[in-house]
Amino acid sequence: MARVRFSLTRAYAHLRAADPVVAALIDEHGPYRPRPSDGSTPVDYYNSLQRTILFQQLAGPAARSIQRKWFALYSKQDRPPTPREVLRTTDDQFRASGVSRQKAGYLRDLAAKAIDKTLDFDGFERMSDEEVVERITAVKGLGEWSAHMFMMFTLGRPDVLAVGDLGIRNGMRIAYGLPQTPTPKEATVIGAPWAPYRSVGAWYMYRAIDTQDPD
């Protein structure tokens, strides 16, 4: 769950001044809420990435069903496995819980890199955005989009614009009344005025999709 570590008052003021479209979305949808959180629960970076892999290319209900079966391999308390537990999991166990062979490979690679400190979770807070992307994309199955989502919704970084995310670009099409979905390059230009709060502007593009007229 994300922890907002920047001034939302300043973010709203900047976005309202920079972009009337985003200003209207702020008025319509209210405060920026990247994930439900009371701020009291420590963020589990490893499990956040583990969940990203598990949920790839699956609808929410199907992914949650597989996650429950997979967690049940390790505990009755519905908890995610540790890296060492993942590495001890057999192919048959992965398959029985519904985890594909490809994702099993990704999860093992993530676990191995967590153990050997290729992924320095303790150091993420001090890393630049570029360094975080480099570390995360070193894991099989995790690309730039995954890294951007991690920075926005887990690290709570303020200035991430995931132009590879089709949802954000579709939101731009709706919010700005564009004839077609902008390309990543075009989305970069649209989002440029939001800096240094592009994460917040991007979140409101998701909200634009939520309120699209079905007709």
GROMACS elastic network, one bead per residue, 0.5 to 0.9 nm:
[ bonds ]
;  ai    aj funct       b0    kb
    1    34     6  0.80269   500
    1    35     6  0.55776   500
    1    36     6  0.69644   500
    1    37     6  0.62735   500
    1    39     6  0.83607   500
    1    41     6  0.83697   500
    1    42     6  0.86651   500
    1    43     6  0.64221   500
    1    44     6  0.85798   500
    1    48     6  0.85436   500
    1   153     6  0.63527   500
    1   154     6  0.54184   500
    1   155     6  0.83405   500
    1   156     6  0.84887   500
    2    33     6  0.88388   500
    2    34     6  0.64490   500
    2    35     6  0.58738   500
    2    36     6  0.81075   500
    2    37     6  0.72734   500
    2    39     6  0.82650   500
    2    43     6  0.78277   500
    2   151     6  0.88866   500
    2   152     6  0.74148   500
    2   155     6  0.60453   500
    2   157     6  0.87599   500
    3    34     6  0.86272   500
    3    35     6  0.85254   500
    3    37     6  0.77525   500
    3    38     6  0.89459   500
    3    39     6  0.64408   500
    3    43     6  0.85010   500
    3   153     6  0.79403   500
    3   154     6  0.71470   500
    3   155     6  0.67621   500
    3   156     6  0.51706   500
    3   157     6  0.86224   500
    4     7     6  0.80291   500
    4     8     6  0.81402   500
    4    33     6  0.89121   500
    4    34     6  0.84559   500
    4    39     6  0.88563   500
    4   155     6  0.84072   500
    4   156     6  0.53076   500
    4   157     6  0.76022   500
    4   158     6  0.79384   500
    5     8     6  0.88221   500
    5   155     6  0.88940   500
    5   156     6  0.65578   500
    5   157     6  0.74293   500
    5   158     6  0.78531   500
    6     9     6  0.88650   500
    6    10     6  0.83312   500
    6    11     6  0.80758   500
    6   156     6  0.86571   500
    6   157     6  0.82989   500
    6   158     6  0.69199   500
    7    10     6  0.53463   500
    7    11     6  0.62807   500
    7    12     6  0.87543   500
    8    12     6  0.59707   500
    8    13     6  0.83885   500
    8    31     6  0.85227   500
    8    32     6  0.78952   500
    8   200     6  0.88446   500
    9    12     6  0.53332   500
    9    13     6  0.62291   500
    9    14     6  0.86470   500
   10    13     6  0.50785   500
   10    14     6  0.60614   500
   10    15     6  0.85449   500
   11    14     6  0.52041   500
   11    15     6  0.61038   500
   11    16     6  0.84800   500
   11   158     6  0.87548   500
   11   194     6  0.88025   500
   11   196     6  0.81585   500
   11   197     6  0.59826   500
   11   200     6  0.75406   500
   12    15     6  0.51835   500
   12    16     6  0.59293   500
   12    17     6  0.84777   500
   12    23     6  0.78728   500
   12    26     6  0.78169   500
   12    31     6  0.89642   500
   12   197     6  0.88047   500
   12   200     6  0.85695   500
   13    16     6  0.52740   500
   13    17     6  0.62394   500
   13    18     6  0.85615   500
   13    23     6  0.89366   500
   14    17     6  0.52583   500
   14    18     6  0.59890   500
   14    19     6  0.85102   500
   14   194     6  0.74542   500
   14   195     6  0.86421   500
   14   196     6  0.87066   500
   14   197     6  0.80198   500
   15    19     6  0.57501   500
   15    20     6  0.79338   500
   15    22     6  0.65334   500
   15    23     6  0.64388   500
   15   193     6  0.79309   500
   15   194     6  0.58398   500
   15   195     6  0.85376   500
   15   197     6  0.76273   500
   15   198     6  0.89299   500
   15   200     6  0.85902   500
   15   201     6  0.72952   500
   16    19     6  0.56768   500
   16    20     6  0.60037   500
   16    21     6  0.83341   500
   16    22     6  0.66406   500
   16    24     6  0.81732   500
   16    26     6  0.82640   500
   17    20     6  0.71240   500
   17    23     6  0.78147   500
   18    22     6  0.84467   500
   18    23     6  0.84842   500
   18   193     6  0.58679   500
   18   194     6  0.65887   500
   19    22     6  0.55154   500
   19    23     6  0.62851   500
   19    24     6  0.88846   500
   19   193     6  0.71329   500
   19   194     6  0.74449   500
   20    24     6  0.61865   500
   20    25     6  0.86743   500
   21    24     6  0.52754   500
   21    25     6  0.65002   500
   21    26     6  0.88428   500
   21   175     6  0.68208   500
   21   176     6  0.70031   500
   22    26     6  0.61758   500
   22    27     6  0.86596   500
   22   175     6  0.82333   500
   22   194     6  0.89284   500
   22   201     6  0.66328   500
   22   204     6  0.69425   500
   22   205     6  0.82246   500
   23    26     6  0.51484   500
   23    27     6  0.63994   500
   23    28     6  0.87336   500
   24    27     6  0.51159   500
   24    28     6  0.61919   500
   24    29     6  0.86391   500
   25    29     6  0.58700   500
   25    30     6  0.78454   500
   25   175     6  0.83573   500
   25   204     6  0.63816   500
   25   205     6  0.83339   500
   25   207     6  0.76222   500
   25   208     6  0.72208   500
   26    29     6  0.53762   500
   26    30     6  0.52721   500
   26    31     6  0.68774   500
   26    32     6  0.80547   500
   26   204     6  0.72459   500
   27    30     6  0.57067   500
   27    31     6  0.86356   500
   29    32     6  0.83380   500
   29   204     6  0.80203   500
   29   207     6  0.71497   500
   29   208     6  0.89605   500
   30    33     6  0.88041   500
   32   200     6  0.67322   500
   32   203     6  0.74093   500
   32   204     6  0.78196   500
   33    36     6  0.67636   500
   33    37     6  0.86684   500
   33   203     6  0.84153   500
   34    37     6  0.88795   500
   34   152     6  0.80111   500
   34   153     6  0.61924   500
   34   156     6  0.83601   500
   34   200     6  0.84681   500
   34   203     6  0.71357   500
   35   153     6  0.69565   500
   35   154     6  0.88599   500
   37    40     6  0.76301   500
   37    41     6  0.78917   500
   38    41     6  0.74900   500
   39    42     6  0.78183   500
   41    44     6  0.89867   500
   43    46     6  0.89798   500
   43    47     6  0.88747   500
   43    48     6  0.82678   500
   43   154     6  0.71915   500
   43   155     6  0.83951   500
   44    47     6  0.55101   500
   44    48     6  0.61871   500
   44    49     6  0.89175   500
   44   154     6  0.85549   500
   45    48     6  0.50669   500
   45    49     6  0.64725   500
   45    50     6  0.86302   500
   45   121     6  0.65904   500
   45   150     6  0.85453   500
   45   154     6  0.72382   500
   45   155     6  0.84143   500
   46    49     6  0.54118   500
   46    50     6  0.61646   500
   46    51     6  0.86409   500
   46    82     6  0.86896   500
   46    83     6  0.84619   500
   46   110     6  0.82976   500
   46   111     6  0.83894   500
   46   114     6  0.74952   500
   46   119     6  0.88873   500
   46   121     6  0.74854   500
   47    51     6  0.59109   500
   47    52     6  0.84161   500
   47    80     6  0.68676   500
   47    81     6  0.83450   500
   47    82     6  0.85089   500
   48    51     6  0.51907   500
   48    52     6  0.62966   500
   48    53     6  0.89346   500
   48   150     6  0.76390   500
   48   154     6  0.73439   500
   49    53     6  0.64448   500
   49    54     6  0.86877   500
   49   110     6  0.80626   500
   49   136     6  0.86295   500
   49   142     6  0.83124   500
   49   146     6  0.81530   500
   49   147     6  0.89373   500
   49   150     6  0.75215   500
   50    53     6  0.53569   500
   50    54     6  0.63059   500
   50    55     6  0.87564   500
   50    80     6  0.86626   500
   50   106     6  0.88973   500
   50   107     6  0.65378   500
   50   110     6  0.74025   500
   50   111     6  0.85978   500
   51    55     6  0.60105   500
   51    56     6  0.85084   500
   51    67     6  0.83077   500
   51    80     6  0.89939   500
   52    55     6  0.53991   500
   52    56     6  0.62352   500
   52   142     6  0.82074   500
   52   146     6  0.72002   500
   52   150     6  0.87457   500
   53    56     6  0.53864   500
   53   103     6  0.67496   500
   53   106     6  0.71575   500
   53   107     6  0.70499   500
   53   141     6  0.68463   500
   53   142     6  0.72307   500
   53   146     6  0.87855   500
   54    57     6  0.87771   500
   54    58     6  0.83654   500
   54    63     6  0.69219   500
   54    64     6  0.89878   500
   54    66     6  0.82212   500
   54    67     6  0.73025   500
   54    99     6  0.75460   500
   54   103     6  0.68504   500
   54   104     6  0.88298   500
   54   107     6  0.80633   500
   55    58     6  0.55629   500
   55    59     6  0.76461   500
   55    60     6  0.73553   500
   55    62     6  0.86305   500
   55    63     6  0.52994   500
   55    64     6  0.78928   500
   55    66     6  0.89670   500
   55    67     6  0.84735   500
   56    59     6  0.85652   500
   56    63     6  0.82673   500
   56   103     6  0.87709   500
   57    63     6  0.88788   500
   58    61     6  0.82790   500
   58    62     6  0.63814   500
   58    63     6  0.56741   500
   59    62     6  0.55524   500
   59    63     6  0.61228   500
   59    64     6  0.86504   500
   60    63     6  0.51673   500
   60    64     6  0.60816   500
   60    65     6  0.86043   500
   61    64     6  0.51733   500
   61    65     6  0.61885   500
   61    66     6  0.87548   500
   62    65     6  0.51544   500
   62    66     6  0.63797   500
   62    67     6  0.86268   500
   63    66     6  0.52066   500
   63    67     6  0.60982   500
   63    68     6  0.87211   500
   64    68     6  0.61888   500
   64    69     6  0.87125   500
   65    68     6  0.52759   500
   65    69     6  0.64814   500
   65    70     6  0.86645   500
   65    98     6  0.87399   500
   66    69     6  0.51865   500
   66    70     6  0.60366   500
   66    71     6  0.85475   500
   66    97     6  0.61026   500
   66    98     6  0.55600   500
   66    99     6  0.68720   500
   67    70     6  0.50044   500
   67    71     6  0.59960   500
   67    72     6  0.84593   500
   67    80     6  0.85368   500
   67    97     6  0.79842   500
   67    98     6  0.85155   500
   67    99     6  0.85279   500
   68    71     6  0.51967   500
   68    72     6  0.61453   500
   68    73     6  0.89858   500
   68    78     6  0.68134   500
   68    79     6  0.88416   500
   68    97     6  0.83997   500
   69    72     6  0.51044   500
   69    73     6  0.68638   500
   69    96     6  0.83573   500
   69    97     6  0.50596   500
   69    98     6  0.75749   500
   70    73     6  0.54972   500
   70    74     6  0.76536   500
   70    80     6  0.82576   500
   70    81     6  0.86377   500
   70    93     6  0.83774   500
   70    94     6  0.72634   500
   70    96     6  0.84624   500
   70    97     6  0.50882   500
   70    98     6  0.75905   500
   70    99     6  0.76163   500
   71    74     6  0.56639   500
   71    75     6  0.64169   500
   71    76     6  0.79970   500
   71    77     6  0.84016   500
   71    78     6  0.56170   500
   71    79     6  0.58534   500
   71    80     6  0.54918   500
   71    81     6  0.66203   500
   71    97     6  0.87093   500
   72    75     6  0.52982   500
   72    76     6  0.58861   500
   72    77     6  0.79414   500
   72    78     6  0.63214   500
   72    79     6  0.80017   500
   72    80     6  0.88478   500
   72    97     6  0.85853   500
   73    76     6  0.82771   500
   73    81     6  0.85866   500
   73    89     6  0.87454   500
   73    93     6  0.76779   500
   73    94     6  0.89694   500
   73    97     6  0.79624   500
   74    77     6  0.87762   500
   74    78     6  0.83904   500
   74    79     6  0.77727   500
   74    80     6  0.77944   500
   74    81     6  0.62674   500
   74    85     6  0.75747   500
   75    78     6  0.61680   500
   75    79     6  0.64546   500
   75    80     6  0.83011   500
   75    81     6  0.81779   500
   76    79     6  0.77485   500
   81    84     6  0.80087   500
   81    85     6  0.57638   500
   81    86     6  0.62565   500
   82    85     6  0.51683   500
   82    86     6  0.63443   500
   82    87     6  0.88690   500
   82   111     6  0.78478   500
   83    86     6  0.51298   500
   83    87     6  0.64320   500
   83    88     6  0.88667   500
   83   107     6  0.87040   500
   83   108     6  0.78699   500
   83   110     6  0.78314   500
   83   112     6  0.69719   500
   83   113     6  0.89302   500
   83   114     6  0.68581   500
   83   115     6  0.68160   500
   84    87     6  0.51419   500
   84    88     6  0.64082   500
   84    89     6  0.88893   500
   84   111     6  0.69422   500
   84   112     6  0.80837   500
   84   115     6  0.77462   500
   85    88     6  0.51384   500
   85    89     6  0.64403   500
   85   111     6  0.87514   500
   86    89     6  0.52165   500
   86    90     6  0.86783   500
   86   104     6  0.88340   500
   86   107     6  0.72421   500
   86   108     6  0.62701   500
   86   111     6  0.65904   500
   86   112     6  0.89900   500
   87    90     6  0.80920   500
   87   107     6  0.85307   500
   87   108     6  0.57706   500
   87   109     6  0.87973   500
   87   111     6  0.67875   500
   87   112     6  0.74428   500
   89    92     6  0.82751   500
   89    93     6  0.62842   500
   89    94     6  0.68888   500
   89   108     6  0.88899   500
   90    93     6  0.51846   500
   90    94     6  0.63879   500
   90    95     6  0.86454   500
   91    94     6  0.51670   500
   91    95     6  0.61260   500
   91    96     6  0.85805   500
   91   101     6  0.73090   500
   91   104     6  0.76421   500
   92    95     6  0.50428   500
   92    96     6  0.60151   500
   92    97     6  0.86803   500
   93    96     6  0.50854   500
   93    97     6  0.63791   500
   93    98     6  0.87882   500
   93    99     6  0.86731   500
   94    97     6  0.53952   500
   94    98     6  0.64909   500
   94    99     6  0.51723   500
   94   100     6  0.71289   500
   94   101     6  0.75280   500
   94   104     6  0.65731   500
   95    98     6  0.51345   500
   95    99     6  0.53903   500
   95   100     6  0.62174   500
   95   101     6  0.71122   500
   95   104     6  0.85777   500
   96    99     6  0.75089   500
   97   100     6  0.89381   500
   99   102     6  0.82539   500
   99   103     6  0.63605   500
   99   104     6  0.63184   500
  100   103     6  0.52586   500
  100   104     6  0.60813   500
  100   105     6  0.86726   500
  101   104     6  0.50243   500
  101   105     6  0.63700   500
  101   106     6  0.88304   500
  102   105     6  0.51988   500
  102   106     6  0.64874   500
  102   107     6  0.88231   500
  102   141     6  0.86994   500
  103   107     6  0.60549   500
  103   108     6  0.84620   500
  103   141     6  0.76774   500
  104   107     6  0.50957   500
  104   108     6  0.61415   500
  104   109     6  0.85798   500
  105   108     6  0.51559   500
  105   109     6  0.61846   500
  105   110     6  0.86521   500
  105   140     6  0.78756   500
  105   141     6  0.87070   500
  106   109     6  0.50855   500
  106   110     6  0.61941   500
  106   111     6  0.86091   500
  106   139     6  0.73005   500
  106   140     6  0.52412   500
  106   141     6  0.55860   500
  106   142     6  0.82293   500
  107   110     6  0.50663   500
  107   111     6  0.61352   500
  107   112     6  0.86013   500
  107   139     6  0.89890   500
  107   140     6  0.83296   500
  107   141     6  0.85618   500
  108   112     6  0.60764   500
  108   113     6  0.85539   500
  109   112     6  0.51092   500
  109   113     6  0.61514   500
  109   114     6  0.85290   500
  109   139     6  0.63088   500
  109   140     6  0.63574   500
  109   141     6  0.89205   500
  110   113     6  0.52200   500
  110   114     6  0.61283   500
  110   115     6  0.87091   500
  110   119     6  0.83131   500
  110   139     6  0.58213   500
  110   140     6  0.73539   500
  110   141     6  0.89784   500
  111   114     6  0.50680   500
  111   115     6  0.62828   500
  111   116     6  0.87524   500
  112   115     6  0.51733   500
  112   116     6  0.62135   500
  112   117     6  0.84504   500
  112   118     6  0.84654   500
  113   116     6  0.51901   500
  113   117     6  0.58411   500
  113   119     6  0.56718   500
  113   120     6  0.87830   500
  113   138     6  0.88417   500
  113   139     6  0.74168   500
  114   117     6  0.51878   500
  114   118     6  0.63031   500
  114   119     6  0.51836   500
  114   120     6  0.71895   500
  114   121     6  0.79035   500
  115   118     6  0.77727   500
  115   119     6  0.81126   500
  116   119     6  0.76918   500
  116   120     6  0.88610   500
  117   120     6  0.50942   500
  117   121     6  0.79837   500
  118   135     6  0.71696   500
  118   138     6  0.84360   500
  119   122     6  0.87976   500
  119   123     6  0.85848   500
  119   124     6  0.85853   500
  119   135     6  0.61206   500
  119   136     6  0.71939   500
  119   138     6  0.87228   500
  119   139     6  0.86926   500
  120   123     6  0.52636   500
  120   124     6  0.65788   500
  120   135     6  0.82515   500
  121   124     6  0.53491   500
  121   125     6  0.81361   500
  122   125     6  0.70268   500
  122   126     6  0.84882   500
  123   126     6  0.55202   500
  123   127     6  0.64203   500
  124   127     6  0.51547   500
  124   128     6  0.81890   500
  124   131     6  0.84703   500
  124   132     6  0.65422   500
  124   155     6  0.81603   500
  125   128     6  0.83355   500
  125   155     6  0.75205   500
  127   130     6  0.78710   500
  127   131     6  0.57161   500
  127   132     6  0.61808   500
  128   131     6  0.51788   500
  128   132     6  0.63649   500
  128   133     6  0.87499   500
  129   132     6  0.51728   500
  129   133     6  0.62869   500
  129   134     6  0.86777   500
  129   148     6  0.87064   500
  129   151     6  0.76138   500
  129   157     6  0.83743   500
  129   160     6  0.82672   500
  130   133     6  0.51865   500
  130   134     6  0.62239   500
  130   135     6  0.87797   500
  131   134     6  0.50231   500
  131   135     6  0.62431   500
  131   136     6  0.86606   500
  132   135     6  0.52356   500
  132   136     6  0.61577   500
  132   137     6  0.84903   500
  132   147     6  0.71764   500
  132   148     6  0.89842   500
  132   151     6  0.78889   500
  133   136     6  0.53006   500
  133   137     6  0.59366   500
  133   138     6  0.84912   500
  133   143     6  0.82622   500
  133   144     6  0.64558   500
  133   146     6  0.87076   500
  133   147     6  0.52950   500
  133   148     6  0.73090   500
  133   151     6  0.85701   500
  134   137     6  0.54540   500
  134   138     6  0.63631   500
  134   144     6  0.86159   500
  134   147     6  0.85200   500
  135   138     6  0.53707   500
  135   139     6  0.75159   500
  135   147     6  0.87491   500
  136   139     6  0.57381   500
  136   140     6  0.89086   500
  136   142     6  0.64699   500
  136   143     6  0.73841   500
  136   144     6  0.80772   500
  136   146     6  0.79314   500
  136   147     6  0.59218   500
  136   150     6  0.89929   500
  137   140     6  0.72077   500
  137   141     6  0.79020   500
  137   142     6  0.52355   500
  137   144     6  0.63333   500
  137   146     6  0.80358   500
  137   147     6  0.68900   500
  138   141     6  0.88736   500
  138   142     6  0.75122   500
  138   143     6  0.82480   500
  139   142     6  0.56632   500
  139   143     6  0.80909   500
  140   143     6  0.80769   500
  141   146     6  0.88906   500
  142   145     6  0.77842   500
  142   146     6  0.56063   500
  142   147     6  0.71464   500
  143   146     6  0.53598   500
  143   147     6  0.63959   500
  143   148     6  0.87949   500
  144   148     6  0.61287   500
  144   149     6  0.86302   500
  144   162     6  0.84197   500
  144   164     6  0.80138   500
  145   148     6  0.51015   500
  145   149     6  0.62099   500
  145   150     6  0.85606   500
  145   162     6  0.65130   500
  145   163     6  0.83762   500
  145   164     6  0.61037   500
  145   165     6  0.67112   500
  146   149     6  0.51812   500
  146   150     6  0.61377   500
  146   151     6  0.86737   500
  147   150     6  0.50432   500
  147   151     6  0.62266   500
  147   152     6  0.86631   500
  148   151     6  0.51138   500
  148   152     6  0.61562   500
  148   153     6  0.85147   500
  148   160     6  0.66198   500
  148   161     6  0.75416   500
  148   162     6  0.57782   500
  149   152     6  0.51077   500
  149   153     6  0.58090   500
  149   154     6  0.75824   500
  149   160     6  0.85876   500
  149   162     6  0.74182   500
  150   153     6  0.54517   500
  150   154     6  0.50313   500
  150   155     6  0.63804   500
  150   156     6  0.82211   500
  151   154     6  0.57612   500
  151   156     6  0.59851   500
  151   157     6  0.55217   500
  151   158     6  0.86347   500
  151   160     6  0.71894   500
  152   155     6  0.61276   500
  152   157     6  0.52787   500
  152   158     6  0.70851   500
  152   159     6  0.81204   500
  152   160     6  0.63142   500
  152   161     6  0.86105   500
  152   162     6  0.88569   500
  152   199     6  0.62228   500
  152   200     6  0.88885   500
  153   156     6  0.54034   500
  153   157     6  0.78145   500
  154   157     6  0.82201   500
  156   199     6  0.85530   500
  157   160     6  0.66650   500
  157   197     6  0.87989   500
  157   199     6  0.71592   500
  158   195     6  0.86946   500
  158   196     6  0.68024   500
  158   197     6  0.50642   500
  158   198     6  0.64954   500
  158   199     6  0.51632   500
  158   200     6  0.67875   500
  159   194     6  0.83508   500
  159   195     6  0.61975   500
  159   196     6  0.50985   500
  159   200     6  0.77114   500
  160   195     6  0.87083   500
  160   196     6  0.85536   500
  160   197     6  0.76210   500
  160   198     6  0.54758   500
  160   200     6  0.85021   500
  160   202     6  0.81547   500
  161   164     6  0.86815   500
  161   165     6  0.89088   500
  161   168     6  0.87457   500
  161   187     6  0.87657   500
  161   188     6  0.75384   500
  161   191     6  0.72604   500
  161   192     6  0.89000   500
  161   197     6  0.89582   500
  161   198     6  0.54838   500
  161   199     6  0.58117   500
  161   200     6  0.89872   500
  161   201     6  0.83407   500
  161   202     6  0.63772   500
  162   165     6  0.55790   500
  162   166     6  0.89650   500
  162   168     6  0.75011   500
  162   184     6  0.86780   500
  162   188     6  0.88343   500
  162   199     6  0.82982   500
  162   202     6  0.78055   500
  163   166     6  0.75217   500
  163   168     6  0.70284   500
  163   169     6  0.68359   500
  163   183     6  0.80922   500
  163   185     6  0.77217   500
  163   186     6  0.88707   500
  163   187     6  0.60538   500
  163   188     6  0.65179   500
  163   191     6  0.89926   500
  164   167     6  0.89017   500
  164   168     6  0.82853   500
  164   169     6  0.81046   500
  164   183     6  0.87812   500
  164   184     6  0.61289   500
  165   168     6  0.55469   500
  165   169     6  0.65981   500
  165   170     6  0.87861   500
  165   184     6  0.85322   500
  166   169     6  0.50523   500
  166   170     6  0.59362   500
  166   171     6  0.83946   500
  166   181     6  0.84474   500
  166   184     6  0.89330   500
  167   170     6  0.50879   500
  167   171     6  0.60755   500
  167   172     6  0.86337   500
  167   205     6  0.77481   500
  167   206     6  0.63978   500
  167   209     6  0.78388   500
  168   171     6  0.50145   500
  168   172     6  0.63288   500
  168   173     6  0.88186   500
  168   187     6  0.85839   500
  168   202     6  0.61311   500
  168   203     6  0.76818   500
  168   204     6  0.85787   500
  168   205     6  0.54030   500
  168   206     6  0.58777   500
  168   209     6  0.86803   500
  169   173     6  0.63766   500
  169   174     6  0.88132   500
  169   181     6  0.60295   500
  169   182     6  0.59862   500
  169   183     6  0.75202   500
  169   184     6  0.76189   500
  169   187     6  0.64628   500
  169   202     6  0.88884   500
  169   205     6  0.76352   500
  169   206     6  0.89230   500
  170   174     6  0.63762   500
  170   175     6  0.85818   500
  170   180     6  0.84230   500
  170   181     6  0.55390   500
  170   182     6  0.76170   500
  170   205     6  0.77853   500
  170   206     6  0.82639   500
  170   208     6  0.87020   500
  170   209     6  0.72502   500
  171   174     6  0.51534   500
  171   175     6  0.59114   500
  171   176     6  0.83514   500
  171   181     6  0.84710   500
  171   202     6  0.85141   500
  171   204     6  0.80393   500
  171   206     6  0.56349   500
  171   207     6  0.74430   500
  171   208     6  0.53093   500
  171   209     6  0.52498   500
  171   210     6  0.88137   500
  171   212     6  0.89993   500
  172   175     6  0.50719   500
  172   176     6  0.57752   500
  172   177     6  0.78733   500
  172   178     6  0.76303   500
  172   181     6  0.73801   500
  172   182     6  0.74165   500
  172   187     6  0.76256   500
  172   190     6  0.81124   500
  172   202     6  0.87076   500
  172   205     6  0.58623   500
  172   206     6  0.86692   500
  172   208     6  0.77593   500
  172   209     6  0.87832   500
  173   176     6  0.55835   500
  173   177     6  0.56166   500
  173   179     6  0.71022   500
  173   180     6  0.62491   500
  173   181     6  0.51759   500
  173   182     6  0.66745   500
  173   205     6  0.89736   500
  174   177     6  0.51448   500
  174   178     6  0.66437   500
  174   179     6  0.89201   500
  174   181     6  0.84970   500
  174   205     6  0.83803   500
  174   208     6  0.65198   500
  174   209     6  0.69346   500
  174   212     6  0.71940   500
  175   178     6  0.79365   500
  175   205     6  0.70665   500
  175   208     6  0.58403   500
  175   209     6  0.81863   500
  175   212     6  0.89052   500
  177   180     6  0.86515   500
  178   181     6  0.70054   500
  178   182     6  0.78640   500
  179   182     6  0.88800   500
  181   187     6  0.89691   500
  182   185     6  0.77782   500
  182   186     6  0.54653   500
  182   187     6  0.57678   500
  182   190     6  0.89947   500
  183   186     6  0.50601   500
  183   187     6  0.60200   500
  183   188     6  0.85468   500
  184   188     6  0.61675   500
  184   189     6  0.88137   500
  185   188     6  0.51516   500
  185   189     6  0.66693   500
  185   190     6  0.89329   500
  186   189     6  0.51849   500
  186   190     6  0.63340   500
  186   191     6  0.87151   500
  187   191     6  0.60626   500
  187   192     6  0.84236   500
  188   191     6  0.52591   500
  188   192     6  0.59869   500
  189   192     6  0.51736   500
  189   193     6  0.79908   500
  190   193     6  0.71664   500
  190   194     6  0.84747   500
  191   194     6  0.55068   500
  191   195     6  0.74434   500
  191   198     6  0.65717   500
  191   201     6  0.73806   500
  191   202     6  0.77636   500
  192   195     6  0.58435   500
  192   196     6  0.87618   500
  192   198     6  0.76325   500
  193   196     6  0.83528   500
  193   197     6  0.89795   500
  193   198     6  0.82391   500
  194   197     6  0.54821   500
  194   199     6  0.84903   500
  194   200     6  0.81780   500
  194   201     6  0.62071   500
  194   202     6  0.88216   500
  195   198     6  0.50848   500
  195   199     6  0.85874   500
  195   201     6  0.87224   500
  196   199     6  0.84443   500
  197   200     6  0.55568   500
  197   201     6  0.66166   500
  197   202     6  0.88286   500
  198   202     6  0.59389   500
  198   203     6  0.84878   500
  199   202     6  0.51196   500
  199   203     6  0.62315   500
  199   204     6  0.88836   500
  200   203     6  0.51150   500
  200   204     6  0.65802   500
  200   205     6  0.89784   500
  201   204     6  0.53132   500
  201   205     6  0.67121   500
  202   205     6  0.50967   500
  202   206     6  0.69344   500
  203   206     6  0.53375   500
  203   207     6  0.67485   500
  204   208     6  0.63269   500
  204   209     6  0.89098   500
  205   208     6  0.50046   500
  205   209     6  0.67827   500
  205   210     6  0.89764   500
  206   209     6  0.53300   500
  206   210     6  0.66330   500
  207   211     6  0.66511   500
  207   212     6  0.88502   500
  208   211     6  0.55525   500
  208   212     6  0.63722   500
  209   212     6  0.52163   500
  209   213     6  0.89427   500
  210   213     6  0.89434   500
  211   214     6  0.85888   500
  212   215     6  0.85760   500
